[in-house]
Amino acid sequence: MDYVIERAKPEDAEQFLAYLKQIGGESDNLSFGPEGLPFTVEQEEAFLKSMLTDKNAIFVAKKDGRIIGDCSFTSLSRRFSHRGELGLTVLKEYWHCGIGTALMQKIITFAKESAGAEVISLEVKSDNMRAIALYERFGFERLGTYKKFFKVGDRYFDAELMNLYL
């Protein structure tokens, strides 16, 4: 399958917000649902611009110009400046196509080489075994379980806390 991976740009804002609504409706594995995130296009443009640094990044996978996946790295500050947080999503129709793997490779390289990160952290829903397996293939270690991390409707879900030590 042909797709490209590139840094998300402010001009991607409208499409990115629509993408977030779609993926939010496809899975209960995220911190939001089909409502997406409560940002205007202008706010999203400003956010995407703020992520174009050597310490923070959002990479998007695009097929025929359409966003089909994204991966972000957000550096922490002060006494946590050796660390950053990772987020990864892929449209359901493109699961099992290698896009998550390609995005992970890109963001880990960025975190190491550009951001100078020593530790990458993430939280993943405990029953999301495919995502956990992907993270473990990249060397992420489970630190423990955060009970009642997610609440979807009236149901609670646990999350695995995971770190990659670079």
Stockholm file with secondary structure:
# STOCKHOLM 1.0

chainA/1-166         MDYVIERAKPEDAEQFLAYLKQIGGESDNLSFGPEGLPFTVEQEEAFLKSMLTDKNAIFVAKKDGRIIGDCSFTSLSRRFSHRGELGLTVLKEYWHCGIGTALMQKIITFAKESAGAEVISLEVKSDNMRAIALYERFGFERLGTYKKFFKVGDRYFDAELMNLYL
#=GR chainA/1-166 SS CCCEEEECCGGGHHHHHHHHHHHHHHCSSSSSCTTCCCCCHHHHHHHHHHTCSSSCEEEEEEETTEEEEEEEEEECCGGGTTEEEEEEEECGGGTTSSHHHHHHHHHHHHHHHTSCCSEEEEEEETTCHHHHHHHHHTTCEEEEEEEEEEEETTEEEEEEEEEEEC
#=GC SS_cons         CCCEEEECCGGGHHHHHHHHHHHHHHCSSSSSCTTCCCCCHHHHHHHHHHTCSSSCEEEEEEETTEEEEEEEEEECCGGGTTEEEEEEEECGGGTTSSHHHHHHHHHHHHHHHTSCCSEEEEEEETTCHHHHHHHHHTTCEEEEEEEEEEEETTEEEEEEEEEEEC
//
